[in-house]
């Protein structure tokens, strides 16, 4: 639990400042939330690499690769480089 520090005596200049007014938010209806959730990404293209891979696999008619799949060989890493191409990085 947090405890408040004892209040310090106020100076005259602090007494003249009005306290900030707290504004109350209007109540939100459940149907407003449902409509807003549907419109969040309605007109935006999803740029996630995971989504792109899943979409490509769906178009090819295969399942997207899974880290839980036993069909993986371990060669599917970003560190595995093909030998016929030059490195794409200067650190490569």
C-alpha positions, -999 to +999 in steps of 0.1 A: +000+000+000+011+035-007+009+062+019+005+099+012+032+122+024+020+148+049+006+179+032+029+209+031+015+243+039+003+261+008+017+294-003-006+323-012+000+318-049-011+282-047-044+292-030-053+315-060-051+287-086-084+270-094-084+232-091-086+214-125-121+203-134-125+166-140-146+157-170-167+126-170-167+104-201-201+097-217-213+061-212-203+037-240-229+013-254-220-023-262-233-020-297-210+011-303-180-011-293-190-039-317-193-015-346-160+002-338-141-031-336-153-041-370-141-008-385-106-008-370-088-024-400-117-024-425-099-002-451-063-010-442-041-037-457-026-060-432+012-057-435+022-085-410+048-110-424+030-138-406-003-128-423+014-127-457+028-162-452-005-176-441-022-159-470+003-174-495+000-209-480-038-206-482-036-197-519-012-226-526-036-250-508-012-259-480-010-253-443+012-225-430+044-237-413+041-242-376+068-242-349+049-271-334+049-292-366+072-323-365+076-320-403+101-292-399+137-301-406+154-272-389+167-257-421+139-232-422+159-205-403+169-170-413+205-180-406+206-207-433+220-190-464+219-204-499+255-209-512+249-197-548+238-162-538+261-135-525+254-123-489+227-096-488+244-079-458+278-063-455+282-083-423+273-115-440 
